[in-house]
Amino acid sequence: MMKAKVKAMARALRIVVPLTLAAVLAAACTAEPEPTAPAPDVQATVQAEVVNQLAAVPTATAWPTHTPYPTATAYPTSTPYPTGTPLPTASPYPTATPYPTYTPYPTPTEAATPTPQPTYTPYPTPAPPSVIIQQAEVPTAAPVDPATVQRPPLGSFAELDTTGRADSILRSHILGSTNCSTVAELSMELSREQDVAILKVYDLRVFVSSSSRVECAGTARWSQGDDSSIIVFVEHDGDGDNFYGYRSRTRGFN
């Protein structure tokens, strides 16, 4: 508002002062001063004109009240990212160990063709001895210790194989003496069906080993009596059947 009043007063002075000066100059040039007339009061005239001009100036409209800007809300303090944990140093993979050089299997050597066994010649049937009847006194028998009894010569026992074990032995006849223990096990099973059983066969040796017959000799330990020589065997009869069994070694080899 103060600035408006100053501006209005400046405009009034620009108008009044020139007019007043012009009037004074005109009066001085056209009329002679009368010594008796009083001098005009220019200052009072100017002030009066200024007051009149100021009174004519319209009242200035007040500027609207300044609305202050809202107080800025500060951004929240940023939270720094946590310090990153460095990745562990990678451990290199160990150097691969190369596979060993492959060693080929040796070429199998064909087994030699087995020599066929000679045809078995049966022993002649012994003639029955003459029977001599003699009347004699029978002495009273003394007690006998079973462990001291000498067992009579062993007979021959055989059994038809229905389990396929004899066939497996004949197929692997090339293994020779390694089959003897299996043949002996079959014979021990068969002996359990007899009066006297075979407990063990030791000192086994192979005598015949072909695709039709495997025969081993050894010493048998019996459930009664002394140990004795024995022959255990597995054979194919030519009609498609396989047998296993044992016999006394006193009867010889087939």
PECOR-V417832 format. One record per pair of residues at least 12 apart in sequence whose C-alpha atoms are under 6 Angstrom apart, sorted by the first residue. I is the first residue (numbers start at 1). J is the second residue. D is the distance in whole Angstrom. If there is no record, write none. Layout:
I_J_D ; I_J_D
This chain:
12_53_6 ; 120_254_6 ; 147_225_6 ; 151_225_6 ; 154_248_5 ; 155_247_6 ; 156_246_6 ; 156_247_4 ; 157_245_5 ; 157_246_6 ; 158_244_6 ; 158_245_4 ; 159_243_6 ; 159_244_6 ; 160_243_5 ; 161_242_6 ; 161_243_5 ; 170_211_5 ; 173_209_5 ; 173_210_6 ; 176_209_6 ; 177_206_5 ; 180_216_6 ; 184_232_6 ; 187_245_5 ; 187_246_6 ; 196_223_6 ; 197_222_6 ; 197_223_5 ; 198_221_6 ; 198_222_5 ; 199_221_6 ; 199_222_6 ; 200_220_6 ; 200_221_5 ; 201_219_6 ; 201_220_4 ; 202_218_6 ; 202_219_5 ; 203_218_5 ; 204_217_6 ; 204_218_4 ; 205_217_5 ; 212_235_6 ; 212_236_5 ; 213_234_6 ; 213_235_4 ; 214_233_6 ; 214_234_5 ; 215_232_6 ; 215_233_4 ; 216_231_6 ; 216_232_5 ; 217_230_6 ; 217_231_4 ; 218_230_6 ; 229_249_5 ; 230_247_6 ; 230_248_5 ; 230_249_5 ; 231_246_5 ; 231_247_5 ; 231_249_6 ; 232_245_6 ; 232_246_4 ; 233_245_6
